[in-house]
Amino acid sequence: MTNLSAARELRAIAIGGSAGSVDALGTLLPALRADAGVAVFIVVHLPRERSSMLVDIFSRRSALTLVEAEDKQPIEPGTVYFAPPDYHLLVDEGPALSLSADELVHYSRPAIDVLFEAAADVYGPALLGVVLSGANEDGAAGLAAVKHRGGWTVVQDPQEAASSIMPRAALAAAPDSEVLALAELAKLLSAVRDGQYQPASYLGSAP
């Protein structure tokens, strides 16, 4: 498992979840500081035929800028990009976002695997991948891709998750991932500053 006392560069955070993950995001997004200095990409499985309300739900609870991702949109640190309904969200060189209407993955579009694999290709070791609660195996292959590219992988504790299928599948695919309760994961995110994970903050002593 990753040593939580070790500092590391972070340029981006990719988060994926399904059933139960919206409630989890209510704990995690407020933990990110305005000076985090990273881009955040989020895929949540939602009905494809409905508009997403995630930006509206979380915009008043986050110090970062929250937007629904658009095709060819340049990526800016300090911004949270939500995948729009019925489109896969990818990261291209630039870096910039890309939207795709390619086939469903694990019956889902957007799919977590698609985002994680693309982000891992662009950000490599400077990416943190997080898998939250969910009721299918989407995100498992993607988290393994993040780990393969040298990124940092974290999974919500399955015993705490509203649905444990997704985090358990992610752990089976990337068994060296950190397993954290939401409160601990929120502390970890709050220790990301200026594109660096600063563990002194996470461990309770201000840097």
C-alpha positions in Angstrom: 0.0 0.0 0.0 1.0 3.6 -0.5 2.8 5.3 2.4 0.5 8.1 3.5 3.4 9.9 5.1 5.2 10.3 1.8 4.7 13.5 -0.2 4.0 13.3 -3.9 3.1 15.4 -6.9 -0.5 15.4 -7.9 -1.8 17.1 -11.1 -5.2 15.5 -11.2 -7.7 13.5 -9.3 -10.2 11.1 -10.9 -13.2 9.9 -8.9 -15.8 7.3 -9.9 -18.8 5.9 -8.2 -22.4 4.7 -8.6 -25.0 3.8 -6.1 -24.2 5.7 -2.9 -21.5 7.8 -4.4 -23.4 11.1 -4.4 -23.6 11.0 -0.7 -19.9 10.2 -0.5 -19.1 13.2 -2.7 -21.0 15.4 -0.2 -18.2 14.5 2.3 -15.3 14.6 -0.2 -15.8 17.7 -2.3 -15.9 20.2 0.6 -12.6 18.8 1.8 -10.7 20.0 -1.3 -9.1 23.4 -0.6 -9.2 26.4 -3.0 -5.4 26.1 -3.3 -5.3 22.4 -4.1 -3.9 23.1 -7.5 -5.3 20.0 -9.2 -8.0 19.3 -11.8 -10.7 16.9 -10.6 -12.7 14.6 -12.9 -15.8 12.8 -11.7 -17.9 10.1 -13.2 -21.1 9.1 -11.4 -23.6 6.6 -12.9 -26.8 8.6 -13.5 -29.8 7.9 -15.7 -28.6 8.7 -19.3 -31.9 10.3 -20.3 -32.0 12.9 -17.5 -30.1 16.2 -17.0 -27.4 16.0 -14.3 -27.9 18.2 -11.2 -24.5 17.5 -9.7 -23.0 20.9 -10.3 -26.0 22.6 -8.7 -26.0 20.2 -5.8 -22.3 20.7 -4.9 -21.4 24.2 -6.2 -22.2 25.9 -2.9 -20.3 23.3 -0.9 -17.0 23.4 -2.8 -14.1 25.9 -2.8 -13.3 24.8 -6.4 -15.0 25.7 -9.6 -17.6 23.1 -10.6 -18.7 22.6 -14.2 -20.2 19.9 -16.4 -17.5 18.8 -18.9 -17.6 20.0 -22.5 -15.9 18.5 -25.5 -12.4 20.0 -26.3 -12.5 22.0 -23.1 -9.1 23.0 -21.8 -8.3 21.6 -18.4 -7.6 24.0 -15.6 -6.3 23.3 -12.1 -8.8 24.2 -9.4 -11.8 23.0 -11.4 -14.0 20.0 -10.9 -15.3 18.4 -14.2 -18.4 16.2 -14.0 -19.1 13.8 -16.8 -22.4 14.8 -18.6 -25.1 12.2 -18.9 -24.8 9.7 -21.8 -21.2 10.7 -22.7 -17.9 9.1 -21.8 -15.5 11.6 -20.3 -11.8 11.3 -21.5 -8.6 13.3 -21.0 -6.5 14.1 -24.1 -3.0 15.6 -24.4 -3.1 19.3 -23.9 -4.5 18.6 -21.5 -8.1 18.9 -22.7 -11.3 17.0 -22.2 -13.0 14.8 -24.8 -16.5 13.5 -24.8 -17.5 10.3 -26.6 -20.7 8.5 -27.4 -19.0 5.1 -27.9 -20.6 2.0 -26.6 -21.6 1.4 -23.0 -19.0 -0.1 -20.6 -20.5 -2.2 -17.8 -23.9 -0.9 -19.0 -22.8 2.6 -18.3 -22.1 5.8 -20.3 -20.2 7.6 -18.8 -18.0 4.8 -17.6 -15.4 5.1 -14.8 -13.0 2.7 -16.6 -13.0 5.0 -19.7 -12.1 8.1 -17.7 -9.5 6.4 -15.5 -7.7 4.8 -18.4 -7.5 8.0 -20.4 -6.4 10.1 -17.4 -3.7 7.5 -16.5 -2.3 7.8 -20.0 -2.0 11.6 -19.7 -1.0 12.1 -16.0 0.8 8.9 -15.1 2.3 9.0 -11.6 0.7 12.5 -11.0 -2.8 11.0 -10.9 -4.9 10.0 -7.9 -7.7 7.5 -8.8 -10.6 7.1 -6.3 -13.3 4.4 -6.5 -16.4 5.0 -4.3 -19.6 3.1 -3.5 -21.3 1.3 -6.5 -23.2 -1.7 -7.5 -21.2 -3.0 -10.5 -17.6 -3.6 -11.5 -17.0 -0.4 -13.5 -13.8 1.3 -12.3 -11.9 -1.9 -11.5 -10.0 -2.1 -14.8 -9.5 1.7 -14.8 -8.0 1.7 -11.3 -5.6 -1.0 -12.3 -4.6 1.2 -15.3 -3.9 4.1 -12.9 -1.7 1.8 -10.8 0.1 0.4 -13.8 1.0 3.9 -14.9 2.4 4.7 -11.5 -0.6 6.6 -10.1 -2.0 6.6 -6.6 -5.1 4.4 -6.0 -7.6 4.7 -3.2 -10.8 2.8 -2.6 -13.6 3.6 -0.2 -13.8 1.0 2.5 -16.3 -1.6 1.3 -17.6 -2.1 4.8 -18.7 1.5 4.9 -19.9 1.9 1.3 -23.7 1.9 0.6 -22.9 -0.7 -2.1 -19.7 -2.7 -1.7 -19.6 -4.3 -5.1 -17.7 -1.6 -6.9 -15.0 -1.0 -4.2 -14.5 -4.8 -3.8 -14.1 -5.2 -7.5 -11.6 -2.3 -7.6 -9.6 -3.9 -4.8 -9.5 -7.2 -6.5 -8.1 -5.5 -9.6 -5.7 -3.2 -7.8 -5.0 -4.9 -4.4 -2.3 -2.5 -3.3 -4.7 0.4 -3.2 -5.3 2.3 0.0 -8.6 1.4 1.7 -10.0 4.4 3.5 -13.2 5.4 5.2 -14.8 8.6 3.9 -13.6 10.6 6.8 -10.0 9.5 6.2 -10.3 10.1 2.5 -11.6 13.6 3.1 -8.6 14.3 5.3 -6.3 13.0 2.5 -7.9 15.3 0.0 -7.6 18.3 2.4 -3.9 17.7 2.4 -3.5 18.4 -1.3 -2.1 21.9 -1.8 -0.4 23.5 -4.8 -0.4 20.3 -6.8 1.3 18.4 -4.0 0.0 15.9 -1.4 1.4 17.3 1.9 1.2 14.5 4.4 2.1 16.7 7.4 -1.4 18.2 7.0 -3.0 14.8 6.7 -1.3 13.6 9.8 -2.6 16.5 11.8 0.4 18.8 12.1 0.2 21.9 9.8 3.2 22.2 7.4 
